[in-house]
Amino acid sequence: MRHLLALVATLAASLGTNLVARPANAQDTGSADAGRTKAGVCAACHGADGNSVNPEWPSLAGQHADYIVSQLTAYREGRRQNALMSPQAMVLSDEDMHDLAAWFSSQPLSPKEADPALVNRGRQLYTGGDADRGIAACIACHGPQGRGNPLSGYPSIAGQHAAYSAAQLRLYASGERQGANAMMRNIAGNMTEDDIKAVTSFIQGLR
């Protein structure tokens, strides 16, 4: 157990030191009212209130505003690629991003359920990882309830669609999604498909 905790602490520290510094304006300074108006085009995929009905597309409700801004900026600058999101982000101003982030972050996330058959394995990976295979516990960065840490740039993942989370882990594992650090790529690269399905199901059920 001590070995596992030491590994988790080391990985978490490494993840933190590899984060790209947030720009000075990446703060929750937007207008939620303005964001609600601007979110009309976003609603087709993410839902009017940020609760996506399609599990392939992420729910944005309750996500940290700074994280939403950082990801929109990454799409706009080409550091993150997606056939649907990249063109949308290209036309957004900084003000638009902050307004959208203020709106979606202020909305309550609709609760979801985990697959009972996967809960035990998912919980084990989320809370304890697998030191022998180089899989750090998700709890180290995303917290016991999956709410992340906005000051450190760790997103909230609680209640996210398992299908979307699993797709992101696969992108990290393949190297297609780079992110701001190598830690997620290394962790995902050590996970089996069964690991991915179990932990993302568990995350989907977090509230």
C-alpha contacts under 8 A as a table, 3 or more apart, distances in Angstrom:
res1	aa1	res2	aa2	distance
1	M	4	L	5.05
1	M	5	L	6.20
2	R	5	L	5.15
2	R	6	A	6.06
3	H	6	A	5.16
3	H	7	L	6.23
4	L	7	L	5.10
4	L	8	V	6.23
4	L	128	G	7.46
4	L	130	D	7.90
4	L	131	A	5.78
5	L	8	V	5.07
5	L	9	A	6.14
6	A	9	A	5.14
6	A	10	T	6.13
7	L	10	T	5.08
7	L	11	L	6.10
7	L	131	A	6.94
7	L	136	A	7.21
8	V	11	L	5.18
8	V	12	A	6.03
8	V	136	A	5.43
8	V	137	A	6.25
8	V	140	A	6.45
9	A	12	A	5.13
9	A	13	A	6.10
9	A	140	A	7.17
10	T	13	A	5.16
10	T	14	S	6.15
11	L	14	S	5.01
11	L	15	L	6.07
11	L	136	A	6.70
11	L	183	M	7.49
12	A	15	L	5.04
12	A	16	G	6.23
12	A	140	A	6.04
12	A	141	C	6.25
13	A	16	G	5.14
13	A	17	T	6.34
14	S	17	T	5.22
14	S	18	N	6.32
14	S	183	M	7.61
15	L	18	N	5.28
15	L	19	L	6.52
15	L	181	N	6.61
15	L	182	A	7.72
15	L	183	M	5.82
16	G	19	L	5.47
16	G	152	S	6.97
18	N	180	A	6.88
18	N	181	N	5.15
18	N	182	A	7.60
19	L	153	G	7.63
19	L	180	A	5.38
19	L	181	N	5.79
20	V	180	A	5.64
20	V	181	N	7.70
22	R	26	A	6.39
22	R	70	S	7.71
22	R	153	G	7.98
23	P	26	A	5.41
24	A	27	Q	7.47
26	A	66	D	5.54
26	A	69	V	6.60
26	A	70	S	7.19
26	A	98	H	7.91
27	Q	65	A	7.26
27	Q	66	D	5.62
27	Q	98	H	7.74
28	D	65	A	5.71
28	D	66	D	6.31
28	D	98	H	6.61
28	D	101	A	7.44
28	D	102	A	6.28
29	T	98	H	6.30
29	T	99	D	7.66
29	T	102	A	7.40
30	G	35	G	7.63
30	G	95	E	6.82
30	G	96	D	7.97
30	G	97	M	7.83
30	G	98	H	4.34
30	G	99	D	4.08
30	G	100	L	7.39
30	G	101	A	7.04
30	G	102	A	5.31
31	S	34	A	5.22
31	S	35	G	6.03
31	S	98	H	7.29
31	S	99	D	4.74
31	S	100	L	7.84
31	S	102	A	5.89
31	S	103	W	7.12
32	A	35	G	4.79
32	A	36	R	6.07
32	A	99	D	5.70
32	A	100	L	6.92
32	A	101	A	7.70
32	A	102	A	4.69
32	A	103	W	4.02
32	A	104	F	7.76
32	A	106	S	7.45
33	D	36	R	5.22
33	D	37	T	6.73
33	D	99	D	7.77
33	D	103	W	6.86
34	A	37	T	5.31
34	A	38	K	6.30
34	A	99	D	5.89
34	A	100	L	7.63
34	A	103	W	7.85
35	G	38	K	4.96
35	G	39	A	5.84
35	G	96	D	7.23
35	G	98	H	7.86
35	G	99	D	4.25
35	G	100	L	4.18
35	G	101	A	7.22
35	G	102	A	6.58
35	G	103	W	5.04
35	G	104	F	7.83
36	R	39	A	5.19
36	R	40	G	7.32
36	R	99	D	7.97
36	R	100	L	6.97
36	R	103	W	5.72
37	T	40	G	6.24
38	K	41	V	7.23
38	K	96	D	7.48
38	K	99	D	7.86
38	K	100	L	6.81
39	A	42	C	4.99
39	A	43	A	6.21
39	A	48	A	6.96
39	A	100	L	6.36
40	G	43	A	5.32
40	G	44	A	7.63
40	G	48	A	6.83
41	V	44	A	6.16
42	C	45	C	5.98
42	C	46	H	5.81
42	C	47	G	7.01
42	C	48	A	7.28
43	A	46	H	5.01
43	A	47	G	4.08
43	A	48	A	4.35
43	A	49	D	7.46
43	A	50	G	7.21
44	A	47	G	6.08
44	A	48	A	7.66
45	C	52	S	6.34
45	C	53	V	7.92
45	C	54	N	7.29
45	C	57	W	6.33
46	H	49	D	7.74
46	H	50	G	5.15
46	H	51	N	5.92
46	H	52	S	4.29
46	H	53	V	7.42
46	H	54	N	8.00
46	H	57	W	6.50
46	H	58	P	6.44
46	H	59	S	5.75
46	H	60	L	6.79
47	G	50	G	4.82
47	G	51	N	5.02
47	G	52	S	4.71
47	G	53	V	6.81
47	G	59	S	7.65
48	A	51	N	7.21
49	D	61	A	6.51
49	D	104	F	6.54
49	D	107	Q	6.20
50	G	59	S	5.38
50	G	60	L	4.64
50	G	61	A	4.36
50	G	104	F	5.62
50	G	107	Q	7.00
50	G	109	L	7.69
51	N	58	P	7.92
51	N	59	S	4.70
51	N	60	L	6.42
51	N	61	A	5.78
51	N	109	L	6.42
51	N	110	S	6.54
52	S	55	P	6.93
52	S	57	W	6.40
52	S	58	P	6.21
52	S	59	S	4.81
52	S	60	L	7.74
54	N	57	W	5.69
55	P	58	P	6.86
55	P	161	H	5.23
55	P	162	A	7.22
55	P	163	A	5.66
55	P	164	Y	6.10
56	E	161	H	7.42
56	E	163	A	5.72
56	E	164	Y	4.94
57	W	161	H	7.83
57	W	164	Y	6.04
58	P	160	Q	6.63
58	P	161	H	6.51
58	P	164	Y	6.04
59	S	109	L	7.70
59	S	160	Q	6.27
59	S	161	H	7.28
60	L	63	Q	5.47
60	L	68	I	7.97
60	L	104	F	5.86
60	L	105	S	7.07
60	L	109	L	7.92
61	A	104	F	4.92
61	A	105	S	5.52
61	A	106	S	7.03
61	A	107	Q	4.97
61	A	108	P	5.74
61	A	109	L	4.97
62	G	104	F	6.37
62	G	105	S	4.30
62	G	106	S	5.94
62	G	107	Q	5.49
62	G	108	P	5.59
62	G	109	L	5.64
62	G	156	S	7.85
63	Q	67	Y	7.22
63	Q	68	I	6.98
63	Q	104	F	7.00
63	Q	105	S	4.94
63	Q	155	P	6.91
63	Q	156	S	5.73
64	H	67	Y	5.32
64	H	68	I	6.48
64	H	101	A	7.77
64	H	105	S	5.71
64	H	150	P	6.15
64	H	155	P	6.53
64	H	156	S	6.78
65	A	68	I	5.17
65	A	69	V	6.30
65	A	98	H	7.43
65	A	101	A	4.68
65	A	102	A	5.88
65	A	104	F	7.66
65	A	105	S	5.45
66	D	69	V	5.13
66	D	70	S	6.11
66	D	101	A	7.33
66	D	150	P	7.05
66	D	153	G	7.67
67	Y	70	S	4.97
67	Y	71	Q	6.17
67	Y	150	P	7.28
67	Y	153	G	6.51
67	Y	154	Y	7.74
67	Y	155	P	6.27
68	I	71	Q	5.29
68	I	72	L	6.17
68	I	97	M	7.81
68	I	101	A	5.61
69	V	72	L	5.19
69	V	73	T	6.04
69	V	97	M	5.64
69	V	98	H	6.23
69	V	101	A	6.24
70	S	73	T	5.11
70	S	74	A	6.17
71	Q	74	A	4.91
71	Q	75	Y	6.25
71	Q	80	R	7.66
72	L	75	Y	5.12
72	L	76	R	6.17
72	L	89	A	5.91
72	L	97	M	6.84
73	T	76	R	4.99
73	T	77	E	6.04
73	T	89	A	7.35
74	A	77	E	5.18
74	A	78	G	5.96
74	A	79	R	4.86
74	A	80	R	5.23
75	Y	78	G	5.10
75	Y	79	R	6.05
75	Y	80	R	4.82
75	Y	81	Q	5.99
75	Y	82	N	7.60
75	Y	85	M	6.81
75	Y	86	S	5.04
75	Y	89	A	5.93
75	Y	90	M	7.39
76	R	79	R	7.78
76	R	86	S	6.12
76	R	87	P	7.77
76	R	89	A	4.87
76	R	90	M	4.65
76	R	91	V	7.91
76	R	92	L	7.81
77	E	80	R	7.68
77	E	90	M	7.75
78	G	81	Q	6.05
78	G	86	S	7.30
80	R	86	S	7.78
80	R	177	R	6.91
80	R	178	Q	7.50
80	R	179	G	7.49
81	Q	85	M	7.53
81	Q	86	S	6.00
81	Q	177	R	7.92
82	N	85	M	5.28
82	N	86	S	5.40
83	A	86	S	6.00
83	A	87	P	7.22
84	L	87	P	6.34
84	L	88	Q	6.88
85	M	88	Q	5.15
85	M	89	A	6.11
86	S	89	A	5.28
86	S	90	M	6.24
87	P	90	M	5.18
87	P	91	V	7.21
88	Q	91	V	6.08
88	Q	92	L	7.20
89	A	92	L	5.25
92	L	95	E	7.89
92	L	96	D	5.64
92	L	97	M	6.43
93	S	96	D	5.04
93	S	97	M	6.37
94	D	97	M	5.15
94	D	98	H	6.33
95	E	98	H	5.20
95	E	99	D	6.10
96	D	99	D	5.12
96	D	100	L	6.09
97	M	100	L	5.21
97	M	101	A	6.02
98	H	101	A	4.98
98	H	102	A	6.03
99	D	102	A	5.11
99	D	103	W	6.33
100	L	103	W	5.16
100	L	104	F	6.19
101	A	104	F	5.35
101	A	105	S	5.80
102	A	105	S	5.41
102	A	106	S	6.22
103	W	106	S	5.41
103	W	107	Q	6.79
104	F	107	Q	5.42
109	L	159	G	7.28
110	S	159	G	7.53
111	P	159	G	6.03
111	P	205	G	7.31
111	P	206	L	7.97
111	P	207	R	6.48
112	K	159	G	5.86
112	K	204	Q	6.06
112	K	205	G	5.38
112	K	206	L	7.76
113	E	201	S	7.98
113	E	204	Q	6.26
113	E	205	G	4.37
113	E	206	L	7.89
114	A	118	L	7.49
114	A	119	V	6.64
114	A	201	S	4.98
114	A	202	F	5.34
114	A	203	I	7.48
114	A	204	Q	5.73
114	A	205	G	4.37
114	A	206	L	7.98
115	D	118	L	5.44
115	D	119	V	6.32
115	D	201	S	6.05
115	D	202	F	7.43
116	P	119	V	5.25
117	A	120	N	7.53
118	L	121	R	5.71
118	L	122	G	5.90
118	L	197	K	7.81
118	L	198	A	5.01
118	L	199	V	7.86
118	L	201	S	6.82
118	L	202	F	7.16
119	V	122	G	5.02
119	V	123	R	5.85
119	V	198	A	6.78
119	V	199	V	7.91
119	V	201	S	7.19
119	V	202	F	5.54
120	N	123	R	5.19
120	N	124	Q	6.21
121	R	124	Q	5.09
121	R	125	L	6.37
121	R	195	D	7.78
121	R	198	A	5.98
121	R	199	V	7.19
122	G	125	L	5.29
122	G	126	Y	6.05
122	G	195	D	7.37
122	G	198	A	4.39
122	G	199	V	3.92
122	G	200	T	7.20
122	G	201	S	6.88
122	G	202	F	5.10
122	G	203	I	7.88
123	R	126	Y	5.02
123	R	127	T	5.89
123	R	128	G	7.90
123	R	199	V	6.82
123	R	202	F	6.24
124	Q	127	T	5.50
124	Q	128	G	5.44
124	Q	129	G	6.46
125	L	128	G	5.35
125	L	129	G	4.11
125	L	130	D	6.49
125	L	135	I	7.90
125	L	137	A	6.04
125	L	138	C	7.34
125	L	195	D	7.69
125	L	199	V	6.27
126	Y	129	G	5.91
126	Y	137	A	5.15
126	Y	138	C	4.76
126	Y	139	I	5.87
126	Y	199	V	6.24
126	Y	202	F	7.84
126	Y	203	I	8.00
127	T	137	A	5.28
127	T	138	C	6.38
127	T	139	I	5.37
127	T	140	A	7.98
127	T	144	P	7.54
128	G	136	A	7.30
128	G	137	A	4.84
128	G	138	C	7.87
128	G	139	I	7.81
129	G	135	I	5.22
129	G	136	A	4.74
129	G	137	A	3.89
129	G	138	C	7.05
130	D	133	R	5.63
130	D	134	G	6.25
130	D	135	I	4.88
130	D	136	A	6.44
130	D	137	A	7.37
131	A	134	G	4.99
131	A	135	I	5.79
131	A	136	A	6.70
132	D	135	I	7.70
133	R	190	N	6.40
134	G	187	I	6.62
134	G	190	N	6.58
135	I	187	I	5.12
135	I	188	A	7.73
135	I	190	N	6.48
135	I	191	M	7.17
136	A	140	A	7.73
136	A	187	I	6.66
137	A	140	A	5.80
138	C	141	C	6.03
138	C	142	H	5.89
138	C	143	G	7.40
139	I	142	H	5.08
139	I	143	G	4.46
139	I	144	P	5.36
139	I	146	G	7.12
140	A	143	G	6.03
141	C	148	G	6.30
141	C	149	N	7.16
141	C	154	Y	6.43
142	H	145	Q	7.62
142	H	146	G	4.95
142	H	147	R	5.89
142	H	148	G	3.80
142	H	149	N	6.57
142	H	154	Y	6.29
142	H	155	P	6.93
142	H	156	S	6.63
142	H	157	I	7.17
143	G	146	G	5.03
143	G	147	R	5.99
143	G	148	G	5.49
143	G	149	N	7.53
144	P	147	R	7.65
145	Q	158	A	6.62
145	Q	206	L	6.20
145	Q	207	R	6.45
146	G	156	S	5.74
146	G	157	I	5.30
146	G	158	A	4.50
146	G	203	I	7.14
146	G	206	L	6.65
146	G	207	R	7.71
147	R	155	P	6.97
147	R	156	S	4.15
147	R	157	I	6.25
147	R	158	A	6.03
148	G	153	G	7.95
148	G	154	Y	4.95
148	G	155	P	4.87
148	G	156	S	4.43
148	G	157	I	6.97
149	N	152	S	5.50
149	N	153	G	6.12
149	N	154	Y	4.86
149	N	155	P	6.47
149	N	156	S	7.38
150	P	153	G	4.85
150	P	154	Y	5.75
150	P	155	P	6.58
151	L	154	Y	7.70
157	I	160	Q	5.58
157	I	203	I	6.75
157	I	204	Q	7.97
158	A	203	I	5.49
158	A	204	Q	6.12
158	A	205	G	7.21
158	A	206	L	4.90
158	A	207	R	5.87
159	G	203	I	6.11
159	G	204	Q	4.18
159	G	205	G	5.62
159	G	206	L	5.34
159	G	207	R	6.08
160	Q	164	Y	7.37
160	Q	165	S	6.82
160	Q	203	I	6.76
160	Q	204	Q	5.01
161	H	164	Y	5.37
161	H	165	S	6.29
161	H	200	T	7.82
161	H	201	S	7.99
161	H	204	Q	5.54
162	A	165	S	5.10
162	A	166	A	5.89
162	A	197	K	7.46
162	A	200	T	4.74
162	A	201	S	5.15
162	A	203	I	7.12
162	A	204	Q	5.45
163	A	166	A	5.20
163	A	167	A	6.19
163	A	200	T	7.61
164	Y	167	A	5.08
164	Y	168	Q	6.35
165	S	168	Q	5.14
165	S	169	L	6.33
165	S	200	T	5.95
166	A	169	L	5.13
166	A	170	R	6.28
166	A	196	I	5.90
166	A	197	K	6.54
166	A	200	T	6.00
167	A	170	R	5.13
167	A	171	L	6.27
168	Q	171	L	4.97
168	Q	172	Y	6.20
168	Q	177	R	7.56
169	L	172	Y	5.03
169	L	173	A	6.08
169	L	184	M	7.86
169	L	185	R	7.87
169	L	188	A	5.55
169	L	196	I	7.20
170	R	173	A	4.94
170	R	174	S	6.18
170	R	188	A	6.90
171	L	174	S	5.20
171	L	175	G	6.10
171	L	176	E	5.14
171	L	177	R	5.14
172	Y	175	G	5.04
172	Y	176	E	6.15
172	Y	177	R	4.92
172	Y	178	Q	6.54
172	Y	184	M	6.39
172	Y	185	R	4.54
172	Y	186	N	7.98
172	Y	188	A	6.07
172	Y	189	G	7.23
173	A	176	E	7.74
173	A	184	M	7.99
173	A	185	R	5.19
173	A	186	N	7.06
173	A	187	I	7.73
173	A	188	A	4.78
173	A	189	G	4.17
173	A	190	N	7.80
174	S	177	R	7.59
174	S	185	R	7.74
174	S	189	G	7.23
175	G	178	Q	6.04
175	G	185	R	6.48
177	R	185	R	7.97
178	Q	181	N	7.16
178	Q	182	A	7.28
178	Q	185	R	7.28
179	G	182	A	7.44
179	G	184	M	7.94
181	N	184	M	7.04
181	N	185	R	8.00
182	A	185	R	5.32
182	A	186	N	6.20
183	M	186	N	5.13
183	M	187	I	6.13
184	M	187	I	5.13
184	M	188	A	5.92
185	R	188	A	5.26
185	R	189	G	5.86
186	N	189	G	5.10
186	N	190	N	6.57
187	I	190	N	5.40
187	I	191	M	6.74
188	A	191	M	5.19
191	M	194	D	7.95
191	M	195	D	5.66
191	M	196	I	6.44
192	T	195	D	5.03
192	T	196	I	6.35
193	E	196	I	5.08
193	E	197	K	6.24
194	D	197	K	5.17
194	D	198	A	6.13
195	D	198	A	5.23
195	D	199	V	6.13
196	I	199	V	5.48
196	I	200	T	5.99
197	K	200	T	5.47
197	K	201	S	6.06
198	A	201	S	5.27
198	A	202	F	6.31
199	V	202	F	5.04
199	V	203	I	6.17
200	T	203	I	4.91
200	T	204	Q	6.10
201	S	204	Q	5.06
201	S	205	G	6.61
202	F	205	G	5.30
202	F	206	L	6.63
203	I	206	L	5.20
